[in-house]
């Protein structure tokens, strides 16, 4: 608790469900501890502000220039993506959750090609593909930092293994080749998607077990 800011402590105390409170606390500890791997700032000293769409960013004047992050969590899985001078987004979902109305949600929020592809799949693969598409869309929106104003149905993902490609609707303000999309499956239930804008330098995503990292400290 000593690592949290006053605002984070207040948010933590408002949680009424113990699992949700523990997940929030773990996420804040993870973010602060991992950021301190990249800068000479103790975990408790990081400060954050949010833009008009609610996306948080680092507010420390003495933080390394261009250091950025994105955080996502569900009960049982807390994830954090750190980068430098790149737009990036991250999302994690629990594919074992009780949701079953995949086609209804896809028809409402997904693009027509995505919804059509889901309808053609049997139940098991449909569940997996739904969460892959959902996490990819969420991670991309978070990377752009402007919320749902982008419109979930205006871009379509196709998935092959751990990589994905995107197609933007005509007139959409972005280029598909500017992005790197990846999927990770840390266990049998959780699906993680990352969206990272490409830059002149090669993109390398290192996957680190945070539990081992924190134990080493």
Buried (B, 14 or more C-beta within 10 A) or exposed (E): EEBBBEEBBEBBEEBEEEEEBBBBBBBBBBBBBBBBEBBEBEBEBBEBEEEEEEBBBBEBEEBBEEBBBBBBBBEBBBBBBBBEEBBBBBBBBBBEEEBEEBBEBBBEBBBEEBBEBBEEBEEEEBBBBBBBBBBBBBBBBBBBBEEEEBEBBBBBBBBEEEEBEBEBEEEBEBEEEEBBBBBBEBEEBBBBBBBBBBBEEEBEEEEEEBEEEEEEE
